Amino acid sequence: MSHIARAGGQPALNRGMITATVMLASILQSLDTTIANVALPHMQGSLSATQDQMSWVLTSYIVAAAIMTPLSGWLAGQIGRRQLFLVSVAGFTITSMLCGLAQSLPQVVVFRFLQGLAGAALVPMSQAVLFDINPPERHGKAMAVWGQGVILGPVIGPILGGWLTDQYSWRWVFYINLPLGILAFLGVLAYLPKDEVRRSRFDMFGFALLSVAVASLQLVLDRGPLKDWFSSREIWIETTAAGLAFYLFIVHSATSANPFIRPAMFKDRNFLVGNVFIFVVGVVLFATLALLPPMLQDLMNYPVYRAGLLIAPRGLGTFVAMTIVGRLTGRVDARLLIGLGFGLAALSLWMMTGFDMQMNGAPVFWSGIVQGLGTGIAFVSMAAMTFATLPAALRNEGTALFSLTRNIGSSIGISVVQALLTSNTQIMHSTLANHVSPYNLAARNPQLAEQLTSHIAELNARLTAQASMVAYLDDFQFMLILTLLTLPLLLLVRRPAAKKNGEEAPHVGME
């Protein structure tokens, strides 16, 4: 029995309601990572802001969450997970209401920053709670439930956000959090038992260095596309700050007697490899979700709602996979399940490299289903495997770092594929233009050259569209290669200790 279940000498009151409560809280946070994206054009007009200014609505939330996520493990040890959940849910709900009531862009940015700070602990702490209230044989099912909330939130976010914005207003993408937040708060108050408090000294210097490193990196990734990357002095300053702070953080952690993130976690091979895998999942899943909507809407002229419907089935695939694999975890070698999941993800990306501008929606639908299945299978097995051998005393910090790694992977993935998309589009446009320029066709067919000259704007638009399509395919190929290169790391994973003499294997949550 885990320490959370034994707090005060009493067993957990209601495992089902605790699970439902913490998952509702984590869905709140994961949903808000994408739900506001589709509302930005409406917010821009309402608040009289420029596109560059509107980017801070997303950046402020992401940076705040990135700073606060690693701190959540330490806070849980100081005040207990139950108290941290209550404060986080209440803060997230109140700041969501303030975002909806905001009358100016600075107000929205400030309230989004506070919203990111408040909600950062919800996902990692929900994972830690589910580990603690379930025995080892149920960890697979627990991670299936947790993964459904973490993965499905960002998938349905754009669809729900688009519907709320079209039917009501952009303010409702924030107001939707109010009833959910109140339910989650009451659920935590009623069902989540108190857990043991493990107080420790706070490494302010280490936290400050990590905060500067993570925040600067997020600013580089979010602001880079708008500032043309390293042609901007701002990006150079932020990159230098991120690199220097991260280097000092590593040196400090290796030499400090009480570091903010204990290096002992990284001595666990499964935990280390699991963070590499979740980084790649963050890159592939979120980068794909960032690429498909503009491809469908801008190149294939799909309306927003229909594009959302074509993307949604990957969520269905994820849900089905997690439901099934939750029953297999513990019975089937996790390495086989992770390999199968990454193999299906690679297959889906290979299918995407065959997209073209004349196709119907079927290839998008089926590749999404396959990717959803692969992501779901890999995610559940990977989450259980990562913490199977990690001591319970390190779990709060471990789950926080696991979530931070996933978020950084998604940010890096989105920025890299967007940068490659822009660069490859320009390269391909130049290459194609060399073959269809009216000047190099004049010698062959003067009449055709004259016709092309009179329709040069239309010709350029078609060339740009074709160049963009090739660039999208290059991005899918890049993610395919990255996925395949990650698979050999499975050889480093070790299985948890087996049961001996009829005794139960050590519980990950035992003290």
N, C-alpha and C positions, 0 to 999 in steps of 0.2 A: 504493500500500500504506500502511496506517495505521501510526501510531507504535507501537501495541501489537503489531502483527504484525512490526515490524522491530526490536523490542527485542533487543539483543545481536547484531544482524545476522542473526537467524534468522527464517524465516517462521513464521506460526502453525502449530502442530503438527496440530491437528485441529479444523477449524471446526465440524463437527457436534457433537463432544463439548463444545466450549466453549459452544456455543449451548444444548445440553441442560443443562449445569451451571449457567450463570448464570440460565437460566429456572427451574430447580428452586429456586434460591435466592430469586428474586423471587416465585415462587408461594407460598413459605413466608410471606413478609411480607404479601402481598396477601390470602391466605387468612385470616390471623389478624385482619384488620380486621373480619370479620363472624362468624367461626366461634364465638366465645365468646358472642355475643348471646343465642342460644337457650338457652344453659346457665345464664343468670343466675338464673332462678327456682330451679333445683336447687341452685346455689351459695348462694343466699340462705338456704335452709333448712339446708343443711349447715354454714354458717358462722354461723348465728344473727344475720343482719344485716337491716337495714331496706332498703327499696327505694332510699331516698336514699343510703344507704351503698354499696349495690351499684353505683350509677352510677359510682363512682370506679374500678371495675374496667375500665370502658371508657374513661373520661376520662383516667386515668393513662397508658394506652397511646397514645391519640391525641395528647395533649399532648407526650409524650416524642418521638414520631415527628415531630411538627410542629417541635419545637425542633431536632432532630438532622438533619432532611432537608437544609436549606440548608447545614449544616456539612459534609455528606458530600463536596461538590465540593472544598472546601479540603483536607480530609483526604486525598482521593485524590491531590491534587497533592503532598502532603508525604511520604506513605509508599507511594504507588502503589496502583492499583486492586486488584491481586492481593492485596496484604497487607491492604487494607481489607476485601475480600471474606472472607478467611480469619478475620479478627478478628470481623467482623459475623456470619458464619454460626455460628462457635463460640459467640459471646456469645448469639445468639438461641436456639440449641439448648439451652445450659445454663440460661438463664433460663426457657425453656419447661418444662424438667424441674422447676425450682424452683417454678413456678406450680402444676404438678400435685401437688407434694408439700406445698404450703402448708397450714397447719393453722388459720390465722386470716385474717380479712379484711385487717388491715394487711400481713401477709406477701404476700397475693395482690396488693394494690395496689402495693407496693414492687417485687415481681418483674415485674409487668406494666409498670411504668414503665421498668425496666431492659431488658425485652424490647423495648419501643418504641424506646429509645435504640439498642440493638444492631442492630435490623432496618431502621432508617430508610434506610440507604445502599443496601440490596439492589436496590430497584426502579430508582432513577435510575442507579446504576452498571451494572446489567445493560443498560439502554438504551444507555449510552455505549459499552460493550464491543461490543455488536452492531453499532453504527455503525462502529466502528473495524476489526472483522475482516471486514467486507463491503465490496466495491467499490460505487460509487454505483448501478450498475444492479441491485444486490441489496438496496438499502436498503428497498424496499417489502416484500419477502419477510421481511426481518429484523424490520421493525416489525410485520408480521402475527404473527410468532411471539411477539414481545414483548407485543403487545396481547392475545393469547390468554391469556397468563399473568396479566397485570394485570387484565383484565376478568373472566375466568372465575373467578378466585380468590374475589372477593366474591360472585359469583353462586352458586357451589356451597358456599360456606362455611356458610350457615344449614342447608342440607340435610344436609351431612356432620356438622355440629355436633349437629343434632337426632338423627340416627341414632346417633352415638357416645354421646350422653347417655342416650338411651332404652335402648340395648343394654348399655352398660357403666356409665359414670358421667361426671360433668362433668369429671373430671380427665383423661379421654382426649382432650378437645379440645385439651389441651396436650401430652399424651404422643405424639400423632400426629406432632408435629414432630420427635421424636427420630430415627427412622430416616431421614426425609427430610433432616434437617439433617446427619446423618453422611454420607449419600451426597453431598450438595452440597459439604461440606467436602473430602471425598476427591477429588471431581471438580475443584474449584478447585485443589487442591494438585497434581493430576496434569496438568491440561490447560491452565490459564490461564497464558499466558506473562507474564513480567515486563514492565512498561511503564516509560516514562520518568517520572522524578520531577521535578516542577517546583515547587521550594520557593518560598514567598513569605511575606511578613510577615503575621502574623495580626492582623486588626482586631478586637481584643477588645471595644472600645466598640460598634462596629457590630453585632457578633454578639450582645452583651448586649441592645442595643435591639431587634433583630429577634426575639430569643428571648422577651423580655417581651411584645412586640406579638402574636406568634403564639400564645404560651401563654395570654395573657389573652383573646384572641379565641376560642380553642378552649374555654376555661372558660365564657365567656359563652354560646356556642352549645350546649354540653353541659349546663350547669347551669341555663340560662334556663327551660326547660320545667318543671323541678322547683321553681324558686324564683318562678314567676309573673313572670318577666322583670323589668321595671323597677320593680316594687313591692318588690323586694328590694334592700337596701343592698349586698349582695355583688355583684350584677350591675352596679350603678352603679360600684362601685370598679373592677371588672374592665374595664368598658367605657372608663372614663376612662384607665386604665393602658394599654389597647390603643391608643387614639387618640393619646395623648401620645407613647408610645414609637414608634409608626409615623411620626408627624410628625417626631420628632427623627431617626429613622433615615434618612428621605428627605433631610433637610437635611444630615446628616452624610455620606451617600453622595455628595451633589452637591458637597461642599466638601473631602472628604478626598482626599489623594494616593493612598492605598491602601485603598479601601473594601472591606468584606466581600463585597458583591455589586457587581461592576463595572457601572456604568451603560452601558458600551459595548454590552452585550447588547441593551439596549432601543432602540438605534439601528438594529438589524436589524428591519425591518418584519415579516418573516415570523415571527420569533420572538415579537414583541409580539402580533401577531394570533393566533398559534397558542396562546398562553397564555390569551387571552380565550376561544377555542373550547374548550380543554380544561377551563376553569372551568365553562362551560355544560354540557359533557358530564358533569362531576362532579355538577353540580346535578341534571340530568335523570335520569341513570342511578341514582344512589344514592338520590335522593329517591323515585323510583318504587319501588325495592326496599324502602324503608322504609315506604311506604304500602300496598302490596299485601298483605303477610301479615296485618296487623291487619284490613284490610277483608274479606279472605276468611274469616278465623277468627272475628272478632267479629260481623260483620254477616250473613255467609252460612253460618256454622256449619260451615265446612270443618275437618276435623281437620288437625293440623299437617303430617302427612306428605303428605296430598293437596294441601294448599295449596302445599307445596314442589314437588310434581310439576307443578303448573300454572305456577309461576313459572320452573321450570328451562328450558323451551324457549327463553327469550330467550338463554340461554347457547349453545344449539345454533345459533340464528340468528347470534350473534356469531362463533362458531367458523367457520361456513360462509362468512360474509361476509369474514372476515379471510383465509381460505384463498384465496378467489377474488381479492380486491382486491390481495393481495400480488403477484399476477402482472400486474396492470394498472398498478400504480404505476410511473411512468417512461414508460409508453406512452400513458397517458391523462392529460390535464391534472388535476392534483391538485385544482384548484378545482371542477371538475365532479364529482369523486368526493366531495369534502367536501359540496358542495351536495346531491348525491343522498342522502348519508347523513343529513344534517340534515333533508332533506325526508321521508325515511322515518320518522325519529324523530318529526317533527311529525305525520305520518299516524297513527302508533301512538298518540300522545297524543290526537289527535282521536277515534280509535276508543274510547279509554278514557273520554272524556267522555260516551259513550253507555251506560256500564255502568248496571245497575239491580239491585235486590235479588232479582228473580225470574229472572235469567238463569242459564244453566248455565255450565260452565267454558269453553265454546268461545271467547267473546269475549276472555277473559283469555289463553287459549292463543295465539290468532292475533295479538292486539295485541303479545304478548310476542315472538313470532317476528319481526314487522315491526320492533319496536324493536331487537331484537338485530341484525338485518340492518343497520339504519341506523347503530347505534352502531359496529358492526364496520367498516363501509365508511368512516365518517367518521374513526374513531380511527386506523386505519393511515395513511391519506392525510395526516391532520393531523400525526401524529408525524413522518413523513418530511418534510413541507413545513416544519415549524417549524424544523428544524435543517439544511435544505438549503443555506442561505446563511450560517449562523453559523460563524465561524472555529473551527478545532479547539481552539485555546487556551482558548476559552470553553465548551467542551462539557461539562466536568465540572460547572461551576456551572450551565450551562443546563439539563441534565437534572435536576439537583437542584431547581431552581426550577420546572421543568415539573411534576414530581411534587408539589411543595408546593402549587402552584396547583390541581392536580386535587383534592388532599386538602381544601384549604380550600373549594373549590367544593362538594364533597360535604357537608362539615360545615354550611356555610351553607344549602345546599339542603334538607337534612334538617330543620334547625331552622326555616327559614322555612315549609316546607309543614306541619310539625307545629303551628307557632303559628297558621297560617291555618286548619288543620283544627279546632283547639280553638275559635278565635274564631268561625268560620263556623258550626260546629255549634251554639253557643250562640245566635247570631243567628237561624238557621233554626228552632231549637226554639221560640224566643220567637214567631217569625212564625207558625209552624204552630199553636202552642197558642192563639193568638188566634182561630183559626177553628174549633177543635174543643172549646173550653172548655165544660163542661156549663152554665155560667152564661149564656153568650150563646146556647145552644141551648134553654134552658128555655122561652122565650117561643114558640118554634116548635113544639117537641115535648117536653112535660114528661116523657112516659114514657121517651123516649130519653135525656133529661138524667139521669133517675134511674138508668138502666142504666149510663151512663157514669161516674156518681159512684161506683157500687159496684165499678167495675173501673178506678179511676183509676190504680193502679200499673201495670197492664198497658198502659193507654193511653199513659202517660208513656214507658214503655219503647219502644213502637212509634214514638212521635213522635221520641224521641231517635235511634232507628235511622234513620228517614227523614232527619232533619236531618243525621246523620253522613254518609249517602250523598251528599246534596247537597254537603256540605263536601268530600268526596273528589273529586267531579266538578269543583268549583271549583279544587282544587289541580291537577288534570290540565290544566284550561284555562289556569291561570297558567303552567305549564311549557310548554304549547303556544305561548303568546304569546312567552315568553322565547326559545324555539327559533327562531321565525320572525323575531324582531327581530335575531337574531345573523347571519342569512344575508347581509345587505348588506356585512358586513365582508370577505367574499370579494373584493370589488372592490379592497381594499388589498393583497392578496397578489400577490407577483411571482414569476415562474417562475425557477428557477435558470439560470445561464448555460448556453447550449447549447454543444455541441462545435464546435470550429473547426478547419478544415483537417485533418480526419480525426483530430485528437488527442482524447484523452479529456478530458472536462470535469473541472475540478478536483475532487479527492476532498475530501469534507467533512472527512475525518480527516487530510489532509496538513498537514505543518508548514511 
